[in-house]
């Protein structure tokens, strides 16, 4: 595996891969890799002959009171995991490489980015869209893979890729979970043992709420009960529990014949956890 930190060597290495034939897949990450990331890499290897993984803790997607400085960084361990998984290139640019002096461009995707995390974290998805568009231009992959745990992020990237005619296949990979259902996340390391035990209420509450809605329950009532259940379980606050159209992420006050998604974000201890589950459309 080649580890590359500068743009010119990256482009030379990508050109060499393409000269040998085959598709190139990109898995963008912020490091602190876990089984969820490795599932993306495994799926990338099934879809392309060459896999590129980026590790870049993007400062533009962190708010002023968020955890940029504390975000876990473990480059040596991450590199060993990727090398063992058969990754061709690890792209690890510095901040100065991604955002050189005078950088003045911002990519904004309206609509799918407006609510949910877009409302709770102003500017977050501008940072995501900007860095992902740069990564796409740097690596120029045929296919890029993202986890469904960050479902709104996935929707933003799909919209951006389609709108800008990037010609890249965007693949969403189902969320990897612990045995008790908690979604794997780099931010789980912030949880104490007690908080970790309480955090399993998030996937369980979402599952029960989805079942209630699919069974014909009132959507507003089900969402209110879900928020109350999370607080009762030990979460300090709930940013949102929402039923949305799976494609547009517009709120869905009643279940329709279109695929829907139940999404939530809640805070426990030092961690802000997000999760989502599909809700089957009405027949």
C-alpha positions in Angstrom: 0.0 0.0 0.0 1.3 3.4 -0.9 0.8 6.2 1.7 0.7 9.6 -0.1 0.4 13.1 1.4 0.9 15.4 -1.6 -1.3 15.9 -4.6 1.2 15.5 -7.4 2.4 12.0 -6.2 -1.3 11.0 -5.7 -2.2 11.9 -9.3 0.9 10.0 -10.6 -0.1 6.9 -8.5 -3.7 7.1 -9.7 -2.6 7.3 -13.3 -0.4 4.2 -12.8 -3.4 2.3 -11.4 -5.5 3.2 -14.3 -2.8 2.3 -16.8 -3.0 -1.2 -15.5 -6.8 -1.3 -16.2 -9.7 -1.7 -13.8 -12.0 0.5 -11.8 -10.9 2.7 -9.0 -13.0 3.0 -5.8 -12.7 5.7 -3.1 -13.6 5.3 0.6 -13.4 8.8 2.2 -12.9 8.6 6.0 -11.7 10.8 8.9 -9.7 7.9 10.4 -10.1 6.2 13.8 -11.2 3.2 11.7 -13.5 0.5 12.9 -15.4 -2.4 11.5 -17.9 -0.1 9.8 -15.1 1.5 7.8 -13.6 -1.9 6.9 -17.0 -3.0 5.6 -16.9 -0.1 3.2 -13.4 -1.2 2.1 -14.6 -4.8 1.6 -17.5 -3.6 -0.5 -15.2 -1.3 -2.5 -12.9 -4.3 -3.3 -16.0 -6.2 -4.6 -16.8 -3.3 -6.9 -13.4 -2.2 -8.1 -9.9 -3.5 -8.9 -8.2 -0.7 -7.0 -9.2 0.8 -3.7 -8.2 4.3 -2.4 -8.9 5.3 1.1 -8.6 8.9 2.3 -8.0 9.9 5.9 -8.6 13.6 6.5 -10.1 15.2 9.6 -11.9 18.0 7.9 -12.0 21.2 10.0 -14.7 22.7 7.8 -17.3 20.3 8.9 -16.8 21.0 12.7 -18.6 23.8 14.4 -16.9 26.2 16.9 -18.0 24.1 19.9 -17.5 20.7 18.4 -14.8 18.1 18.9 -12.2 18.8 16.2 -9.3 18.9 18.6 -10.5 15.8 20.5 -11.4 13.8 17.5 -9.5 10.5 17.7 -6.5 10.2 15.5 -4.5 7.0 15.2 -2.7 7.0 11.8 -0.4 4.0 12.5 -3.1 1.6 13.5 -5.4 2.8 10.7 -2.6 2.3 8.1 -2.0 -1.2 9.3 -5.7 -2.1 9.0 -5.9 -0.7 5.5 -2.7 -2.4 4.4 -4.0 -5.8 5.6 -7.3 -5.2 3.8 -5.6 -4.8 0.4 -6.0 -1.1 -0.1 -3.8 0.2 -3.0 -3.4 3.9 -1.8 -3.9 5.6 1.5 -4.4 9.3 0.8 -3.5 11.4 3.9 -3.3 15.1 3.0 -2.5 17.8 5.5 -4.9 20.7 6.0 -2.6 23.0 4.1 -2.8 20.6 1.1 -6.6 20.5 1.1 -7.1 24.2 2.0 -4.1 26.2 0.8 -3.7 29.9 1.5 -6.3 31.9 -0.3 -8.8 29.0 -0.6 -12.2 30.7 -1.1 -14.6 28.1 -2.5 -17.6 26.6 -0.7 -19.9 23.9 -2.1 -23.4 24.1 -0.8 -26.2 21.6 -1.4 -29.6 22.9 -0.4 -32.8 20.9 0.2 -31.5 17.6 1.6 -29.1 19.5 3.8 -31.6 21.9 5.4 -33.1 20.0 8.3 -31.9 17.4 10.8 -28.2 17.7 11.2 -28.2 20.6 8.8 -30.3 22.5 11.3 -28.5 21.3 14.4 -25.0 21.9 13.0 -25.1 25.0 10.7 -22.5 24.8 8.0 -21.7 21.2 8.6 -22.8 19.9 5.2 -21.2 22.7 3.3 -17.9 21.4 4.8 -18.8 17.9 3.9 -19.8 18.8 0.3 -16.7 20.9 -0.2 -14.2 18.3 1.0 -15.9 15.4 -0.8 -15.9 17.4 -4.1 -12.2 18.0 -3.6 -11.5 14.3 -2.9 -13.5 13.4 -6.0 -11.5 15.8 -8.1 -8.2 14.5 -6.6 -8.8 10.8 -6.9 -11.3 10.8 -9.8 -12.9 7.5 -8.8 -15.4 5.4 -10.7 -17.3 4.6 -7.5 -17.3 6.0 -4.0 -18.7 4.3 -0.9 -20.3 5.8 2.2 -22.0 4.3 5.3 -25.7 4.6 5.7 -25.3 5.6 9.4 -24.7 9.1 8.1 -27.8 8.9 6.0 -28.2 12.7 5.5 -24.6 13.0 4.4 -25.1 10.2 1.9 -28.2 12.0 0.5 -26.2 15.3 0.2 -23.4 13.6 -1.6 -25.8 11.8 -4.0 -27.5 15.1 -4.8 -24.2 16.9 -5.3 -22.8 14.2 -7.6 -25.9 14.1 -9.7 -26.2 17.9 -9.9 -22.6 18.5 -10.9 -22.5 15.6 -13.5 -19.6 14.0 -11.7 -20.2 10.6 -13.3 -19.3 8.8 -10.1 -21.4 5.8 -8.8 -22.3 6.5 -5.1 -22.9 3.4 -3.0 -24.5 3.4 0.4 -23.4 0.5 2.6 -25.6 -0.6 5.5 -24.7 0.4 9.0 -22.4 -2.0 11.0 -23.6 -2.6 14.5 -22.4 -4.0 17.8 -24.1 -7.1 19.2 -26.6 -5.0 21.1 -27.5 -2.9 18.1 -25.5 0.2 18.7 -24.1 1.7 15.4 -20.4 1.6 15.2 -18.9 5.1 15.4 -15.5 6.7 16.0 -17.3 8.8 18.6 -18.3 5.8 20.7 -14.9 6.0 22.4 -16.2 9.1 24.2 -18.7 7.0 26.1 -18.1 5.8 29.7 -19.0 2.2 30.5 -22.3 3.3 32.0 -23.1 5.6 29.1 -22.3 2.9 26.6 -24.8 0.6 28.3 -27.5 3.3 28.1 -26.7 4.1 24.5 -28.2 0.9 23.2 -31.5 2.5 23.8 -31.0 4.5 20.6 -31.2 1.7 18.1 -33.8 -0.2 20.2 -36.1 2.9 20.3 -35.7 3.5 16.6 -36.6 -0.1 15.9 -39.7 0.0 18.1 -40.8 3.3 16.7 -40.4 2.1 13.1 -42.5 -0.9 13.9 -45.2 1.2 15.5 -45.4 3.5 12.4 -45.4 0.5 10.0 -48.2 -0.9 12.1 -50.4 2.1 11.5 -49.5 4.2 14.6 -49.8 8.0 14.5 -46.5 9.4 13.4 -46.4 12.4 15.6 -47.3 10.4 18.7 -44.7 7.7 17.8 -42.0 10.4 17.4 -42.9 12.0 20.7 -42.8 8.7 22.5 -39.4 8.0 21.0 -37.9 11.3 22.3 -39.4 10.6 25.8 -38.0 7.1 25.8 -34.5 8.3 25.0 -34.6 10.8 27.8 -35.8 8.2 30.2 -32.9 5.9 29.1 -30.4 8.5 30.1 -29.7 10.7 27.1 -29.3 14.3 28.2 -31.0 15.8 25.1 -32.5 14.8 21.7 -31.7 17.0 18.7 -34.4 15.2 16.6 -36.3 12.1 16.0 -37.9 12.4 12.5 -39.6 10.4 9.8 -38.5 11.6 6.4 -38.8 10.6 2.8 -35.8 8.4 2.1 -34.8 10.3 -1.1 -35.6 14.0 -0.3 -35.4 13.9 3.5 -38.5 16.0 3.6 -40.5 15.3 6.8 -43.3 12.8 6.4 -46.2 13.5 8.7 -47.9 10.2 7.6 -46.5 7.1 6.1 -47.0 7.0 2.3 -46.3 4.5 -0.5 -42.7 5.9 -0.8 -39.7 4.5 1.1 -39.1 6.4 4.4 -36.3 6.7 6.9 -36.5 7.2 10.7 -33.6 9.3 11.8 -32.4 10.4 15.2 -29.6 12.4 16.9 -29.2 12.5 20.7 -26.5 13.4 23.2 -25.2 11.2 26.0 -22.2 12.2 28.0 -19.6 13.7 25.7 -21.0 12.0 22.6 -23.6 13.0 20.1 -24.9 9.8 18.5 -26.8 9.5 15.3 -28.6 6.6 13.8 -31.4 5.7 11.4 -33.5 2.8 10.2 -35.6 2.2 7.1 -39.4 2.3 7.4 -41.3 0.2 4.9 -43.8 2.2 2.7 -47.5 1.8 3.1 -48.8 -0.9 0.8 
